[in-house]
Amino acid sequence: MKRSTDRILTTHAGRLDGPPEMRRMAMEVFTGRSKDLSAVLPYVREGMTTIVRQQAEAGIDIVSDGELGKLGFGLAYYGRRLSGLGSRKLKPRESGWMGHGSGERAEFADFYKELGFMPEPFERAICNGPITYIGQQEVRNDIDMFKAALEASKVAPTETFMTVLAPGWLEHFFVNEYYKTDEEYLFALADAIRHEYKAIVDAGFVLQLDDPALPDTYDILVPRPTIEEYRKFAAVRVEATNHALRGLPEDRIRYHICWGSWHGPHVHDMPLKHLVDLMLRVNAGAYSVEAANPRHEHEWKVWRQVMLPEGKILIPGVVSHASNVVEHPELVADRIILYAGLVGRENVIAGTDCGMGARVHPQICWAKFKALSEGAALASQELWK
């Protein structure tokens, strides 16, 4: 994994929006109005080439495929990659979403009701059989499409990455109704999805594990656990993640956590200080955390007490997905310099809090990326003068 040896490198958290027609057709699949994936794929291929080029033009050093190939959601996507998944009708008074019982939704019920936030699905996605990996062709298609987009874009990024969900976040989407224990289910997911992790690393890409579940599940569990109870719960998820990563080189893995990507109050988020040691147990070479979100920006102070392990990289989000306001490059530079002073300039890569796709308008996304790269250049002038 590349480091900031002579300047601050830039990256982002993965998800981006493609061109308008591609977004329209992908939304047809996402909402279930269309099941014709073959009709969308040419637009995805073209869109991926476009967003690779746009990342480079905005000054992003470490680029992704934008997750444009992730057509569908939940069962519609992972049902093509994992056996043992299905759905059933909702039981009386059951929610189709795990997060609908959270403390935040209870406290801000009017807000969520009036905005129609995350409409209730008609069915519950479940695990109803043994989990195995069946997505070998799917992941090969993903890799080939990204390689083709990189070649067609005619840009030479510093590095490239692809994202996959961590076992604990996969668990979040599919309720266990087959395995005797949730832990048995969790490790079955880890064994299965490991095939996708290895394929991406073997193809020469950095693998980013997306794991909002590490901090985010705290407010979802009912009844709410104590901090210590939750830390024990989360530690098992970290163990499962490392089980899935066994044998893979740490310096080709980056681990991303966030507190979900929705535009809500987030007043029930678990503080980073209660989880940072668990995050650092994951066998990864870099850790991506929210640092610009106004609910978490103050948590730079955690790194006064916590030492980043030797040889590891921190990817603080220095621009946020949570606001349409485009950060000023000088503010971005200030944030980068702050983290460089805490963990060392060579151990910082400037990133985003979460994926920008479907969270801010594409025009705003690219403006934020430009501010990110300009801020990184300003910070580099200060840090390497």
N, C-alpha and C positions, 0 to 999 in steps of 0.2 A: 504494500500500500504506500502510495506517495505521501511524502511529508512536506511541510512548509519549510524547506531548507534555506531558501534565499528570499522568499516572499510568502505572504499568506495566500494559500490556495483557497478556492471557493467551490462549493457544491450545494446541493439542496436535498430535500428529504424524499424525492422520488416522483410523486404523482403530478402530472401536468395535463393540460387540456390540449387536444389537437385542433386542427383547423375546423371552422364552423360546420361544414357538411359532415365531417367525420364525427364530430360531437353529436350532431343531430341523429345520425344513424346509430351510434353507440347508445344513445339514450333510448332509442326504440328497443334495443336488446335489453337494456337495463330495466326498463319498465315492463317488459314482457309483451310489448306490442308487436315485436318481431322476434322470430327464432332463427332467422336466416343469417348465420354468422358468415357464410361464404360471400354474401353481398357486401358485408362491412369490411372484410379483410383488405381489399385493395385500397380503401380509404385509410385504413390503419397504417398500411405500409407507407403510403405517401405522406401521411401525417407524421409518422415517426421520423422520416427523413427531414421533414420541415422542422420539427421541434429539436432534433439534434443540432441542426444548423442554428436555430434560434438561441439555444443554450450557449453555443460557442460565441455567437455574435454579442450576447449579453455579457460575456466575460466569465462564464462558468467554466472552471477547469475540469471538474470531475462530473461527467454528465451521465444521464440515465436514458432508458427508452421511454420515460414518461409514464410507464405502466399502461401505455395505450392498448396493448394486447390483452389486458384484463377485461374482456368483454363479459357482461353479466355481473352478477353479484351473488355471494353466498353459494347456495346450492347450484345455481345456474353456471357458476364458474368452477367451483371446487368439485362439483359432481362429475366433471370431466377429468379430474385428476386423482380423486380418492374414491375407492369403493367403500361401501358401508354407510353411505349418506342417503337420506331421504327426507320426506316431509309427511306431516299429518295435519288434520284439522285441529284448530285450537280447542282446548278444553274450556268449559265454562269459567269465565273470569280470568283466563290465562292470557298473558300478553305474548305476542309473537316476537318481541324483542327482549333480550336479556336486560337491557338498560332501562326499561320502563318502570322498574321498581326502585330507582335510585333516589337518594335523598335530595338531589338537586331537582328532580322532576316533581317531588312532593312539595318542596319549598316554593318552586316557581311554576306551579301548575297552570296558572293563568297564562303566563308567558308561552309555555309550550302548547297549550290548547289553542290560543289565538293565532299562533304562527303556523299551526298545523305541522309542527316539527316531527319528522319521521312518522308518517302515517302508519297505522297499525296494519301489518300484513294479515292475510287470511289464513295462513298456515304457519306451522312451526317447523323450522329446519332441524333435523335430528340425526343422530348416529343410530342406525338400526341394524347394523351388521358389522362384521370384522373390517377394520380399516386396513387397506393396502394401497400402495401407489400404483395407479393405472395411467398416469399422465406422461409417460415417456415421450410420446410423439408430440404432446402439447408443449412440453418444455423445450424440445428440440425446435419446434416451430418458433417459439419465443426467441430463442438464441439466434436462430438463422435470420429472423426478421430484424433483430437489432444489429447484427453484423452487416446485413445488407443496407440498413439505414445509415450506418456509420460510413460505409464505403460510398454510398450515393451522395451523402452530404458533403463529401470532400473536405472534411475538417479533421484535425488531429488532436483530440482532447488529451489532456494530461493523463486521465484515467477514466474508466467507465464502470458503472455498477448497475445491478438489477436487484429488485426487491422481491421478497417472499415473506409471508406471515410466519411468525414464531408459533410454536405449538400452543402456547397459552392463549394466543389471540385467535387461532383456529378453534380452540375449545369454546371460545366465547360465542361463536356463530352457530354451533351444532350441539344441541343438548344431548347428553349421553343417555340413551335408552337401550343400550346393548351390553356394555361392559359392567362387571360386578361393582367396580369402584371407579370414581372419576380419575384417580391416579393411574389405574390400568389403561383407561381411555386416553389420557394425556400422553402416556409413553407410547401407545400405539400410533397416535398422531405424529409423535416425534420420529418414530422409526420410519413411517411412511414418507413424510415430507422431506426427510433427510435426502432422499433420492433427487429431489429438485435442487436442494442446496448444493449437492455435490456436482450436479450437471452444470450449474452456473459457474462454480469455481473452476471446474475442469475446462470450461470454455474460455477461461482467461479473464472473466469479469470479477470485480469485487461483489460479494454478496452482502446486501443489506437485509438484516432481519428486522421486520416491523413488529414491535411489541407494545402497543398502547396498553395491553392488558396488565403489564407489570404494575403501573400506578393506577390505572383506570378502574380495575375491577373492584377496588376498595369500596367505592360508592354504589356498586351494583349489588353486592351481596346482601341478602336479607335473611336474618337480622344483621345489622352492621357489626362486623367484628371489631375487637380492640386492635390497637396498633400491633401488639405482639402476636395476636392471633392471625392477623393479616400477613405479617412478615413470614410466619411459618407457611401459610398458604402460598405466598409468592416465592418462597425459597424452593418449594417443590417444582414450580414452573421454571425457575432458573435451572434446576437440575435437569428437567426435561429438555430444555433448550440446549444445554451442554451435551446431553445424550444424543441429540440430533446432529450436533456439530462434531462429534468425536471423529478424530482422524483428519479433519479439515484444517488447513493452516490458518492460525489466528490472524495473520497479517493480510488475509484476503476476506476478512469478515468485519463488517461494521454493524453495530446494534443500535437501533433507533427506538426510543421511548417517547411518548407524549401523553397528554391527558385527553385524548380524543381530539377530533378535528372540528367539532360542531361549534357554531357561534352561540354560545350560551354563557351563563354567569361563572361557572366553574368554581363556585365558592366551596364545594365539598371535595375538591381535589386533595389527594394526599400529598403532603409536602415532600419534596425531593430528599430532604435530610433523612427521612425514614426509609428510603429505598436505595440511596446511592451506593451503599456497600453491596447490596444484592445485585444491582446493575453491573458493578465492576467484577462480580464473580463470573459473568458470562464470558466465555472464551472467545473474545473478539479483540481485534486490534484497535478499534475506534468505537466511541460511544457518542451518539447523537442525542442531544437533549434540548428541550425548549428553554430559551433564554431571553426572548424578546416579548413573548406573551405577557401582558401586564399583570397577569395572575402569578407569574413565575419569574419575572425579570429579576426580582430581588434575590433569587436563589444562587446568584454568583457567590454569595457569602459562604455557601456550603463548601466551596473549594478552598476556603481559608483553613478549614479543619480536616478536609479529606484530601489525601495525596493521590494524584493520578498515578497509577502504577507505571513503573519504568518501561519505556518503549511503547506505551499506549498513546492514543490520540483522542482529543476531545473535539467534538463538532458542535459548538453551541449555535443555536438558532439566533442569528443577529438581525434577521428580518422575520416578520410574523405573517402567518396565514390568517390571523384573526381580525384583521382590520384592512379596510380599503385605503388607508393612509399609506403613502409610500414614504418609507423612512429616508431621512436625509443622509447622504453618504458620510457626513461628519459624525452623525450619531452612530452609524454602523461602525465607523473607524473607532470611536470611543469604546464601543462594546467589545470589539476585537482586542483592542489594546488592554482592556481590563482583564480579559481572560488570558491573554499572553503573559501578563504580569503574575497571574495566579498559577499557571501550569507550564509556562515556557512557550515562547513564540513558535518553536519548531513542533510543538505538540498541539497546535491549534489549526483546524481547518474551519473556515467560516461557512456556516450553513443556514438553513431555514428551520423554523420551528416544526413545521410539518409539510406535507405535500400541498402544493398550491392548487392543483386541479380540483375543480368543482367547489373551491372555497373562496377564491377571488376571481374576478374576470381576467381572462388571458392577457388583456392589455395591461392590467395592473400587475399581474404576475411578472411580465417581462420588464416592467418599470422597476419592480422590486429587485429583480435579478441584476439589473443595471446598477441600482443603488448598492447592492451587495458587492459587486465587483469593484465599483468606484471606491466604496468604503474600505475594501480590502487593500486597494492600491494606496490609499492614504495611510492606512495603518502600517503597511509595509515600509513606506517612506520613513515613518517614525521609528519603527522597530529595528530597521536595518541601517539607520543613518550612522 
